[in-house]
Amino acid sequence: MRTDYLRVSVTNRCNLRCIYCHPLGDFDLIDHREALQLEEIRRIVGLFTQCGIKKVRLTGGEPLLRNDIVRIVNTLSSIAGIKDLSITTNGAFLEPLASELKAAGLQRVNISIDTMNRGTYERMTGFDMLPKVMDGISKALEVGLSPVKINSVIVKGLNDSQKQIRALAEMSIRLPVAVRFVEYYPTNKNTKPACDYVPNREVKKIIEHKFGPLDGISIKNGYGPAVYFKIKNSAGAIGFINGRSSMFCHECNRLRLTSDGKVKPCLYSTNQYDLKELLRNDAGDQKILRLLRSILREKGTYTKLNSPVEEFSMQSIGG
C-alpha cells in the first residue's frame, strides 16, 4: 500500500472531554509556543508532497479551536501536490466556520457524534453541545462540503442500546451523510476499559433488525478502512470500521504528525521523529526529506501485532 495520506494535528486542545479521548481534561496540554505554527505546517506538508503525500486531514484535539484554522486550510489547499484536504471535528464550532472553510479550499469533513440522545451526549463528552453539532452538520451540507461523514464510537453501557444505535443509523436515511460506526479501542488507563468494546457485528445486527438487510456498496474516494452499506431507499450510507475485531494494517496508507511536530509512522508504534526540532534549528530541505523518506520506508514494517505500543491520548496525535 502506497503511503499518500498525512493526518496533521494542529492542536491538542479540545472543548470536550470525551471518555475515550481525554476524560481528565487539560492536564497535558502543550504550550502554544510548542505547537507547530502555520509556516511550519506549510513547510512540512510541502516536503511530504515531494515524498508522495497527496491527501491531508487536519485533526486535533479540536482543530477549529485554532484561531488561524481558515488560514491553515487556505495555505495547504494552495500546495500543488495536495489533491484532497479534509478535517475531523466534533462539530461544535463548525456552523459559523463552514462557509469560510469551504471557500478556503476544504473539501470534506468528518464529525464525531456518538449518540443522538442529548443526555447521553453530555455524559460522554462532558458538555451539552449536541444541538450545535447538528447545526454544524446542516451547514456543512448546505455549503457543499462532501462527503460529510459521521463517526460514532459505541461504548458498552453508555450508547449501545438498540434505540441509540438505530437513531444514529436513521440519520443516514434522511441525510446524505455516511454514518460510520468505529469500534472502541482503549489507549490508556484513564479511558474506558477494553471490556466496554462493542463489536460492529452486534451493531450491524441491531440496525438490520430494525431497517432490514443492508446492501453492500463500494465507496472509494477518501474512505479509508471503512466497509460501507446502505439502508434501502436511504439518502446516505452506513459504514463500519472494525479496528478491534479485525486488522487492516496492510491497507494503511497514513502517517500522523502531532501538534508539537513529531511524526508517528504507525499509531501502535513507540517510534516518533521530531520535525519541529529540525525546522527550528534551520535544517535544510534535503536533510528533512531524507528523514521523511526513511520514515516512509519504516512504516511498512509495522502492524498492531508486532509494534510495542505505549499508552497515549488520542487528542495528542489526532486519531
Secondary structure, 3 states (H helix, E strand, C coil): CCCCEEEEECCCCCCCCCCCCCCCCCCCCCCHHHCCCHHHHHHHHHHHHCCCCCEEEEECCCHHHCCCHHHHHHHHHCCCCCCEEEEEECCCCHHHHHHHHHHHCCCEEEEECCCCCHHHHHHHHCCCCHHHHHHHHHHHHHHCCCCEEEEEEEECCCCCCHHHHHHHHHHHHHCCEEEEEEECCCCCCCCCCHHHECCHHHHHHHHHHHHCCCEEECCCCCCCCCEEEECCCCCCEEEEECCCCCCCHHHCCEEEECCCCEEECCCCCCCCEEHHHHHHCCCCHHHHHHHHHHHHHHHCCCCCCCCCCCCCCHHHHCC
